[in-house]
Amino acid sequence: MAPQIDSSTSEESLEPPPSALRQSSTARVRLLGRRASQILTSRKHSDVAFRDPGGLGGSLRAPSVYYLCNEFPRMLEAVGLTGASKVHEIEELIFRPESKDAICPRDGQRGCAFVDTIPDGSAGRATHMLSYSWGYSMEVITNSLAAYCSRSGLDPRTTYVWICAVCINQHRVQEARASGREVDFEDFRSEFAERVTGIGHVLSLMEPWYAPKNLSRAWCIYELFMATDVPACKLDFIMPPCNDRNFAAAVINNSVNVAGMWEALASVCVCHAEASVKADKDNIMQLVERGPGLCALNDRVRSKLLAWFADAAEERVRHIIETGTLSEAAHACAKGASLFNIMDKSDTAIEVCLACCNRLKSENALDSAEGAIILTNLGRALTLQGSYTMVQTTFESALAMYRKSGTLHTSFGATLLEFDSVRLIMQGDPQGALPLLEKALAIRESTSTLVTEHGVSLITSMAVAKLRLGMDDEAIDHVEEAQEIGKACQGLEKSPLLGHSDLIRAVALARQGDLEGARGACEQARQRLNAVGFTRCNRTTRVLAVEAYIKVQSGDEEGALAHCLEARRTYNAAYIQHCPSFVDLLETEAYVRFRCGDREGAVACSQEAKRLMELGGYSSSLLLSFKDHLQLLDSTRGKISASLRHPRRYIRSLLTNKQVKSRRAAMNDRLAASFGS
């Protein structure tokens, strides 16, 4: 935690004089909050710290997780406190009283940091730094650290965590506050950066999962900023096990709608954080703005939280698959796989589905309603990866199982019909997809599952089908219906699925000539996705592709090509060059290059898109199709010319095809092993 203590329940810090606030950003700033004074006072007479940062008096000396979990609780009991006691209570009744008579090895004066009263072995050089709030209870901190060690395979005895309340000399903090000592903000920033660099690993304690307290504190935001801004520093989010269970109940067991997760992500906004001293917040926000910016920091925090949610959900799903009943395993797997697919983590969805299939197969229960549920979600994940030759077989098997078990007219059956309709759209038959979508809609209405995230997905798929049939007005009507459903469910309006519906609206409006409306729909999609941590993934690159289409329609070919290249860089960085959304991008780039007069570049992109579609067993992109324009190209001549003039690009595309074939062959082998011949 940043070395100035900040808690909404602790004492007020002195306000800086107006003259200090009027100084320039490079001048001295009077920061009388406790954290800034802590880190500067810790520098006095710190030769020992420089010789041995983890030794007695060292600047990086920290308690072990084992000590905090197993030995420190006895001190709490001795003064009448419990694990539920807050840090600010413990600081007043233990940290200062227990260290008041000891000589500080840092400055030779009476009163030392509490960590200097802990013997070697139970304290050592910090391996991690904790970012937290003094409003957290001790048991929240210790339980989170213990769970982190267990999950990460770390020995609690040799895992030392730097915690400001424990590791900073609180006696000097009190003296600094009483004297109104001036602190140079740049010195403070530099010193804190050195500490973060020296430790190299920040743990941000997020509790509760749906509204973390530390994100409401400006100094915690500063710590997140430093952790993401300092090179080679690692940032992890941790939570107590009870949060894991609560989160699992919300998104897996469905005691609360999964929309709560999207709401939690969207609520992250560092500019709303508060500090006991207003000048502290102002300077922190200015520093962040001079660095990555508030929006960029928001995006970083949300992306990290999104990754944690995905990991926590996967861990819980796998646990249920291994220990639950067959019905519990299948339903948890379906819920988890659906979530992973929305998160653009189709690989994870496939893995948990295969794990559940193996469990069902081992108990001779694969040919059942539970087996149909798993195959439905497995097929969806394969669809997102562009493996349509496997998708059709998977869906056909699931349909047979639903019919055999008499469960087709259920929410899960409606999901299968919707997903199979998307397969037909991608295979060039949107007209054939409509009857399946209508049947799925009837099931959703009869099972009262339309006003849910599943309902949003279904209506959005109907919009895609109408868009591909050229029925733009009806597509827009479906988009509006999907968004009305989103508004009707608390938190669901933040779902990334609605960002997808915004893109459908954008394409339809652009085709109708309403470019301004199309731009607005794209911006809405981008804002929705960014608000829940989707910054560099399939969904955001699809936004770039649609924006490129709008730009080229408005005559900005250069800007359109720049968007295509930015999207390509994202795909290349994520190694996802074989999915259908990448094919959308390739066809869009081909069209843009065609409009720019780059015939050979257009041919190269078009041929690459065709090769990927042939490998995946589908014949059409999802949102954008430019077949009428691209058929004007002399594809044979263009392919030869592209291979001669751009040999590296051509060879790279062949290598990519080989990698995709190899990956899909491996997936076929795994599916065969899971389902039998």
MARLORO-474015 format. One line per field, with one value per residue (C-alpha): residue number from 1; x, y, z. Coordinates in pm, whole numbers, padded with zeros to 5 digits. Example, Ala and Ser with C-alpha at 12.3 -4.5 7.8 and 13.67 -1.06 7.14 Angstrom:
% MARLORO-474015
nr (1  2)
u (01230  01367)
v (-00450  -00106)
w (00780  00714)
//
This chain:
% MARLORO-474015
nr (1  2  3  4  5  6  7  8  9  10  11  12  13  14  15  16  17  18  19  20  21  22  23  24  25  26  27  28  29  30  31  32  33  34  35  36  37  38  39  40  41  42  43  44  45  46  47  48  49  50  51  52  53  54  55  56  57  58  59  60  61  62  63  64  65  66  67  68  69  70  71  72  73  74  75  76  77  78  79  80  81  82  83  84  85  86  87  88  89  90  91  92  93  94  95  96  97  98  99  100  101  102  103  104  105  106  107  108  109  110  111  112  113  114  115  116  117  118  119  120  121  122  123  124  125  126  127  128  129  130  131  132  133  134  135  136  137  138  139  140  141  142  143  144  145  146  147  148  149  150  151  152  153  154  155  156  157  158  159  160  161  162  163  164  165  166  167  168  169  170  171  172  173  174  175  176  177  178  179  180  181  182  183  184  185  186  187  188  189  190  191  192  193  194  195  196  197  198  199  200  201  202  203  204  205  206  207  208  209  210  211  212  213  214  215  216  217  218  219  220  221  222  223  224  225  226  227  228  229  230  231  232  233  234  235  236  237  238  239  240  241  242  243  244  245  246  247  248  249  250  251  252  253  254  255  256  257  258  259  260  261  262  263  264  265  266  267  268  269  270  271  272  273  274  275  276  277  278  279  280  281  282  283  284  285  286  287  288  289  290  291  292  293  294  295  296  297  298  299  300  301  302  303  304  305  306  307  308  309  310  311  312  313  314  315  316  317  318  319  320  321  322  323  324  325  326  327  328  329  330  331  332  333  334  335  336  337  338  339  340  341  342  343  344  345  346  347  348  349  350  351  352  353  354  355  356  357  358  359  360  361  362  363  364  365  366  367  368  369  370  371  372  373  374  375  376  377  378  379  380  381  382  383  384  385  386  387  388  389  390  391  392  393  394  395  396  397  398  399  400  401  402  403  404  405  406  407  408  409  410  411  412  413  414  415  416  417  418  419  420  421  422  423  424  425  426  427  428  429  430  431  432  433  434  435  436  437  438  439  440  441  442  443  444  445  446  447  448  449  450  451  452  453  454  455  456  457  458  459  460  461  462  463  464  465  466  467  468  469  470  471  472  473  474  475  476  477  478  479  480  481  482  483  484  485  486  487  488  489  490  491  492  493  494  495  496  497  498  499  500  501  502  503  504  505  506  507  508  509  510  511  512  513  514  515  516  517  518  519  520  521  522  523  524  525  526  527  528  529  530  531  532  533  534  535  536  537  538  539  540  541  542  543  544  545  546  547  548  549  550  551  552  553  554  555  556  557  558  559  560  561  562  563  564  565  566  567  568  569  570  571  572  573  574  575  576  577  578  579  580  581  582  583  584  585  586  587  588  589  590  591  592  593  594  595  596  597  598  599  600  601  602  603  604  605  606  607  608  609  610  611  612  613  614  615  616  617  618  619  620  621  622  623  624  625  626  627  628  629  630  631  632  633  634  635  636  637  638  639  640  641  642  643  644  645  646  647  648  649  650  651  652  653  654  655  656  657  658  659  660  661  662  663  664  665  666  667  668  669  670  671  672  673  674  675  676  677)
u (00000  00123  00307  00047  -00238  -00580  -00906  -01251  -01269  -00931  -00849  -00859  -00533  -00447  -00548  -00265  -00257  -00393  -00045  00080  -00203  -00110  00244  00335  00341  00722  00732  00713  00363  00245  00097  00009  -00177  -00016  00102  00328  00492  00537  00756  00977  01030  01128  01428  01598  01910  01834  02190  02087  01799  02031  02270  01995  01648  01489  01685  01603  01520  01526  01305  01159  01127  00784  00597  00543  00197  00247  00313  00006  -00220  -00087  00099  -00051  -00406  -00280  -00187  -00538  -00692  -00461  -00603  -00964  -00969  -01072  -01011  -01310  -01129  -01037  -00680  -00725  -00835  -00538  -00292  -00408  -00421  -00133  00102  00192  00165  00375  00655  00652  00945  01169  01457  01404  01693  01621  01678  01791  01490  01236  00942  00985  00780  00587  00765  01093  00948  00894  01190  01388  01226  00883  00987  01216  01259  00921  00818  00486  00326  -00036  -00268  -00568  -00788  -00756  -01128  -01065  -01071  -00763  -00931  -01016  -00647  -00509  -00767  -00697  -00321  -00351  -00576  -00337  -00041  -00240  -00355  -00009  00183  00376  00513  00347  00662  00877  00614  00666  00404  00479  00180  00204  00036  00288  00602  00601  00700  00362  00517  00704  00385  00204  00494  00502  00129  00147  00429  00277  00597  00632  00677  00805  00558  00819  01047  00756  00666  01026  01067  00745  00841  01169  00978  00740  01036  01229  00942  00815  00478  00165  -00138  -00455  -00712  -01061  -01347  -01636  -01610  -01907  -01790  -01427  -01363  -01008  -01122  -01298  -00970  -00745  -00424  -00519  -00576  -00228  -00087  -00263  -00125  00229  00194  00090  00329  00653  00827  00857  00613  00346  -00008  -00250  -00595  -00673  -00993  -01089  -01235  -01581  -01572  -01492  -01796  -02020  -01900  -01957  -02309  -02373  -02241  -02236  -02508  -02713  -02852  -02793  -02795  -02458  -02545  -02408  -02060  -02098  -02238  -01935  -01692  -01877  -01874  -01494  -01411  -01093  -01202  -01470  -01211  -01177  -00895  -00888  -00685  -00827  -00481  -00375  -00651  -00585  -00215  -00279  -00530  -00292  -00012  -00229  -00338  00025  00090  -00155  -00461  -00766  -00948  -00646  -00610  -00980  -00931  -00631  -00814  -01125  -00922  -00742  -01073  -01227  -00934  -00979  -01351  -01273  -01014  -01245  -01533  -01317  -01186  -01539  -01677  -01398  -01460  -01831  -01754  -01528  -01739  -02101  -02380  -02404  -02684  -02489  -02179  -02364  -02547  -02235  -02041  -02311  -02322  -01945  -01900  -02162  -01975  -01636  -01775  -01908  -01567  -01393  -01241  -01371  -01057  -01153  -01513  -01393  -01167  -01440  -01689  -01445  -01375  -01748  -01790  -01520  -01698  -02028  -01860  -01689  -02034  -02199  -02420  -02307  -02616  -02851  -03004  -02687  -02477  -02693  -02636  -02260  -02254  -02463  -02209  -01915  -02061  -02096  -01729  -01624  -01840  -01654  -01327  -01445  -01442  -01769  -01696  -01701  -01988  -02252  -02182  -02180  -02516  -02675  -02570  -02705  -03038  -03077  -03006  -03259  -03527  -03450  -03471  -03773  -03594  -03582  -03855  -03643  -03414  -03119  -03304  -03370  -02999  -02915  -03158  -03013  -02653  -02737  -02899  -02571  -02396  -02638  -02579  -02204  -02251  -02437  -02796  -02953  -03296  -03268  -03170  -03499  -03725  -03481  -03474  -03853  -03879  -03618  -03814  -04134  -03952  -03802  -04147  -04309  -04032  -04018  -03649  -03674  -03603  -03257  -02909  -03007  -03297  -03066  -02843  -03136  -03285  -02939  -02894  -03227  -03095  -02785  -02999  -03213  -02900  -02753  -03082  -03065  -03363  -03193  -03503  -03608  -03252  -03261  -03599  -03450  -03153  -03389  -03582  -03260  -03160  -03502  -03457  -03117  -03269  -03539  -03281  -03072  -02709  -02772  -02752  -02376  -02344  -02101  -02375  -02543  -02219  -02258  -02612  -02482  -02252  -02542  -02725  -02411  -02380  -02751  -02744  -02428  -02586  -02884  -02656  -02694  -02319  -02356  -02595  -02360  -02067  -02276  -02371  -02003  -01905  -02180  -02046  -01692  -01805  -02004  -01708  -01450  -01677  -01653  -01286  -01296  -01013  -00806  -01004  -01228  -01516  -01315  -01144  -01487  -01569  -01260  -01368  -01715  -01563  -01333  -01637  -01809  -01497  -01454  -01824  -01767  -01462  -01192  -01000  -00680  -00855  -01034  -00707  -00552  -00840  -00788  -00417  -00484  -00726  -00468  -00212  -00455  -00523  -00154  -00079  -00352  -00275  -00638  -00594  -00818  -01155  -01459  -01424  -01075  -01232  -01472  -01170  -00992  -01294  -01333  -00966  -00996  -01288  -01102  -00793  -01014  -01166  -00816  -00703  -00472  -00589  -00317  -00353  -00728  -00667  -00422  -00673  -00960  -00765  -00653  -01017  -01125  -00854  -00956  -01323  -01235  -01032  -01320  -01594  -01798  -01857  -01963  -01854  -02093  -02163  -01989  -01992  -01836  -01864  -02028  -01737  -01458  -01584  -01475  -01116  -00922  -00857  -00629  -00406  -00417  -00311  -00009  00083  00050  00271  00540  00532  00472  00648  00689  00321  00219  00449  00330  -00031  00054  00225  -00081  -00301  -00074  -00094  -00473  -00498  -00271  -00474  -00804  -00669  -00567  -00913  -01077  -00866  -00971  -01338  -01314  -01153  -01427  -01727  -01601  -01630)
v (00000  00353  00473  00718  00560  00639  00522  00668  00565  00702  01049  01352  01481  01849  02048  02206  02587  02754  02879  02523  02435  02731  02608  02455  02077  02077  02289  02167  02058  02055  01706  01654  01326  01038  00825  01087  01163  00794  00716  01022  00966  00608  00739  00899  00723  00425  00301  -00036  -00050  00006  -00265  -00518  -00404  -00709  -00694  -00516  -00157  -00238  -00041  -00363  -00561  -00728  -00994  -01343  -01464  -01749  -01502  -01295  -01600  -01809  -01595  -01249  -01364  -01435  -01067  -00971  -01191  -01050  -00698  -00808  -00780  -01040  -01116  -00895  -00590  -00322  -00223  00126  -00029  -00265  00014  00210  -00083  -00305  -00165  00153  00031  -00281  -00080  00244  00157  -00012  00183  00236  00089  00344  00665  00555  00714  00554  00399  00176  00021  -00282  -00502  -00434  -00610  -00928  -01171  -01272  -01564  -01436  -01118  -01078  -00900  -00830  -01048  -00868  -00533  -00519  -00247  -00231  -00007  00048  -00019  -00388  -00639  -00840  -01168  -01039  -00960  -01285  -01508  -01341  -01380  -01743  -01823  -01646  -01851  -02173  -02091  -01978  -02263  -02029  -02119  -01883  -01898  -01742  -01515  -01170  -00901  -00531  -00369  00001  -00018  -00282  -00177  00202  00364  00493  00692  00910  00945  01086  01325  01440  01505  01696  01921  01984  01878  01967  01683  01723  01536  01449  01304  01103  00975  00879  00703  00509  00406  00272  00070  -00073  -00154  -00311  -00544  -00590  -00747  -00565  -00748  -00540  -00665  -00636  -00684  -00720  -00844  -00639  -00307  -00321  -00068  00007  00138  00419  00540  00772  00633  00281  00413  00564  00225  00063  00336  00278  -00099  -00067  00217  00080  -00154  -00518  -00477  -00746  -00670  -00932  -00897  -01107  -01170  -01373  -01721  -01602  -01368  -01663  -01844  -01538  -01474  -01838  -01818  -01510  -01626  -02005  -02115  -01821  -01718  -01367  -01281  -01273  -00914  -00826  -00899  -00657  -00398  -00440  -00394  -00092  00074  00097  00466  00597  00961  00891  00788  01000  01092  01237  01528  01684  01791  01426  01331  01629  01549  01179  01246  01494  01240  00970  01212  01294  00921  00678  00894  00818  00633  00414  00331  00247  00011  -00155  -00214  -00347  -00580  -00719  -00764  -00933  -01176  -01251  -01313  -01556  -01743  -01760  -01885  -02152  -02274  -02300  -02473  -02732  -02796  -02861  -03082  -03295  -03308  -03227  -03450  -03505  -03252  -02996  -03054  -03010  -02695  -02535  -02622  -02469  -02151  -02123  -02199  -01938  -01682  -01774  -01745  -01397  -01310  -01411  -01710  -01987  -02196  -02208  -02292  -02587  -02711  -02715  -02874  -03153  -03204  -03238  -03472  -03696  -03701  -03797  -04055  -04216  -04271  -04383  -04074  -03888  -03981  -03778  -03436  -03340  -03452  -03241  -02934  -02978  -03041  -02727  -02506  -02691  -02630  -02260  -02237  -02420  -02178  -01880  -02043  -02107  -02489  -02539  -02889  -03006  -02777  -02936  -03286  -03156  -02980  -03278  -03503  -03253  -03228  -03606  -03617  -03340  -03520  -03855  -03707  -03490  -03169  -02979  -02738  -02598  -02299  -02521  -02643  -02284  -02212  -02502  -02380  -02029  -02147  -02378  -02085  -01890  -02186  -02166  -01792  -01846  -02119  -01874  -01969  -01688  -01774  -02126  -01982  -01793  -02096  -02211  -01863  -01838  -02175  -02070  -01749  -01945  -02163  -01859  -01703  -02023  -02082  -01716  -01691  -01416  -01127  -01261  -01248  -01554  -01354  -01068  -01316  -01468  -01139  -01022  -01339  -01263  -00916  -01071  -01298  -01005  -00800  -01073  -01093  -00719  -00646  -00354  -00195  -00523  -00578  -00238  -00325  -00641  -00443  -00205  -00501  -00660  -00335  -00295  -00640  -00528  -00224  -00437  -00653  -00484  -00470  -00646  -00316  -00338  -00677  -00691  -00865  -00526  -00392  -00655  -00536  -00178  -00294  -00453  -00122  00057  -00166  -00132  00248  00278  00075  00307  00609  00734  00754  00987  00745  00457  00638  00697  00328  00228  00468  00325  -00026  00081  00247  -00059  -00290  -00065  -00022  -00394  -00452  -00551  -00348  -00571  -00877  -01016  -00787  -00465  -00554  -00610  -00253  -00137  -00333  -00175  00170  00108  00027  00348  00553  00416  00481  00844  00873  00845  00554  00638  00637  00314  00140  00265  00103  -00225  -00226  -00148  -00440  -00667  -00575  -00676  -01011  -01075  -00995  -01233  -01514  -01539  -01511  -01808  -01700  -01577  -01221  -01213  -01321  -01027  -00802  -00954  -00903  -00548  -00474  -00625  -00392  -00091  -00167  -00219  00125  00269  00129  -00128  -00418  -00660  -00585  -00645  -00976  -01089  -01014  -01174  -01491  -01517  -01486  -01757  -01993  -01951  -02007  -02323  -02449  -02378  -02517  -02199  -01965  -01629  -01364  -01267  -00894  -00755  -00917  -00768  -01061  -00855  -00611  -00862  -01087  -00811  -00900  -01141  -01377  -01618  -01350  -01161  -01464  -01525  -01158  -01138  -01442  -01293  -00936  -01014  -01351  -01308  -01231  -01522  -01771  -01644  -01704  -02061  -02120  -01983  -02225  -02512  -02412  -02387  -02729  -02880  -02722  -02841  -03192  -03201  -03078  -03349  -03610  -03474  -03470  -03827  -03931  -03759  -03882  -04207  -04304)
w (00000  -00065  00242  00359  00543  00406  00554  00568  00933  01048  01181  00956  00814  00812  00508  00302  00288  -00027  -00116  -00150  -00386  -00608  -00668  -01003  -01051  -01018  -00705  -00347  -00245  00114  00153  00515  00466  00648  00356  00202  00534  00610  00318  00360  00733  00659  00463  00766  00889  00663  00596  00738  00490  00198  00319  00381  00269  00431  00756  01079  00989  00619  00384  00240  00564  00579  00780  00641  00551  00799  01081  00996  00977  01265  01518  01496  01592  01946  01981  01873  02140  02408  02366  02315  01936  01679  01315  01238  01381  01127  01051  01195  01527  01530  01450  01752  01996  01878  01613  01802  02165  02098  01936  02138  02370  02111  01958  01587  01386  01114  01315  01663  01833  02061  01879  01574  01297  01416  01161  01348  01654  01451  01463  01155  00977  01060  00876  00576  00246  00089  -00202  -00244  -00159  -00044  -00173  00059  00273  00646  00654  00579  00864  00953  00863  00516  00467  00610  00441  00106  00144  00253  -00043  -00279  -00150  -00184  -00537  -00647  -00486  -00254  00089  00343  00559  00285  00131  00285  00226  00270  00446  00524  00866  00974  00788  00832  01162  01272  01557  01307  01105  01405  01474  01111  01111  01438  01314  00972  00799  00431  00187  -00166  -00386  -00650  -00380  -00250  -00597  -00668  -00334  -00374  -00728  -00589  -00333  -00594  -00821  -00533  -00449  -00804  -00724  -00601  -00464  -00481  -00231  -00380  -00136  -00181  -00540  -00666  -00509  -00388  -00110  -00216  -00555  -00368  -00209  -00408  -00262  -00364  -00714  -00701  -00606  -00900  -01125  -01002  -01032  -01396  -01478  -01330  -01578  -01474  -01184  -01165  -01048  -00919  -00767  -00462  -00271  00037  -00025  00080  -00220  -00444  -00312  -00342  -00694  -00787  -00648  -00859  -01195  -01175  -00935  -01059  -00721  -00853  -01222  -01397  -01484  -01141  -01271  -01563  -01323  -01095  -01384  -01518  -01176  -01174  -01211  -01054  -01078  -00815  -00555  -00243  -00003  00346  00208  -00108  -00225  -00221  -00461  -00688  -00715  -00770  -01046  -01211  -01195  -01352  -01625  -01703  -01726  -01889  -01819  -01608  -01887  -01957  -01587  -01570  -01864  -01701  -01374  -01548  -01768  -01463  -01280  -01583  -01595  -01224  -01272  -01554  -01345  -01042  -01255  -01421  -01085  -00946  -01258  -01255  -00886  -00947  -01248  -01029  -00712  -00797  -00920  -01294  -01317  -01110  -01320  -01649  -01541  -01392  -01706  -01926  -01719  -01714  -02084  -02172  -01963  -02114  -02466  -02390  -02243  -02569  -02391  -02614  -02545  -02177  -02269  -02479  -02199  -01933  -02174  -02257  -01886  -01819  -02117  -01978  -01641  -01807  -02026  -01726  -01570  -01897  -01894  -02204  -02407  -02189  -02134  -01948  -02243  -02476  -02258  -02274  -02651  -02706  -02532  -02682  -03027  -02951  -02850  -03165  -03366  -03222  -03323  -03678  -03657  -03844  -03975  -03613  -03512  -03732  -03600  -03242  -03278  -03453  -03164  -02909  -03092  -03093  -02717  -02644  -02843  -02682  -02332  -02414  -02314  -02641  -02528  -02246  -02211  -02307  -02616  -02722  -02683  -02917  -03183  -03166  -03190  -03481  -03661  -03634  -03794  -04087  -04121  -04134  -04393  -04616  -04532  -04324  -04467  -04330  -03992  -03947  -03868  -03599  -03449  -03447  -03274  -03017  -02956  -02892  -02638  -02463  -02432  -02303  -02047  -01935  -02024  -02285  -02048  -01964  -02111  -02317  -02456  -02552  -02734  -02922  -03038  -03144  -03352  -03518  -03600  -03762  -03979  -04097  -04162  -04382  -04573  -04643  -04417  -04245  -04091  -03930  -03809  -03637  -03481  -03332  -03198  -03022  -02879  -02747  -02584  -02424  -02269  -02144  -01977  -01815  -01631  -01363  -01471  -01801  -01985  -01923  -02094  -02390  -02587  -02623  -02769  -03042  -03110  -03141  -03420  -03607  -03587  -03711  -04019  -04101  -04066  -04275  -04554  -04541  -04574  -04216  -04148  -03851  -03682  -03766  -03603  -03292  -03273  -03304  -03029  -02810  -02874  -02787  -02464  -02359  -02418  -02253  -01951  -01869  -01946  -02314  -02464  -02695  -02799  -03073  -02985  -02991  -03319  -03471  -03369  -03559  -03867  -03867  -03811  -04108  -04322  -04211  -04283  -04633  -04701  -04601  -04830  -04562  -04715  -04527  -04191  -04282  -04363  -04037  -03843  -04028  -03949  -03582  -03565  -03731  -03467  -03195  -03361  -03411  -03046  -02926  -03172  -03282  -03659  -03740  -03590  -03789  -03663  -03816  -04145  -04109  -04075  -04376  -04599  -04470  -04535  -04883  -04956  -04815  -05025  -05328  -05274  -05226  -05561  -05399  -05612  -05513  -05143  -05176  -05351  -05081  -04803  -04993  -05064  -04703  -04589  -04833  -04716  -04352  -04436  -04629  -04333  -04095  -04315  -04359  -04650  -04513  -04263  -03986  -04008  -04313  -04655  -04968  -05206  -05480  -05480  -05434  -05713  -05950  -05873  -06091  -05800  -05985  -06128  -05801  -05600  -05821  -05820  -05442  -05395  -05622  -05495  -05128  -05075  -04699  -04653  -04874  -04699  -04360  -04462  -04567  -04232  -04055  -04251  -04152  -03786  -03802  -03968  -03704  -03422  -03563  -03620  -03254  -03152  -03363  -03185  -02844  -02943  -03068  -02741  -02539  -02737  -02881  -03244)
//
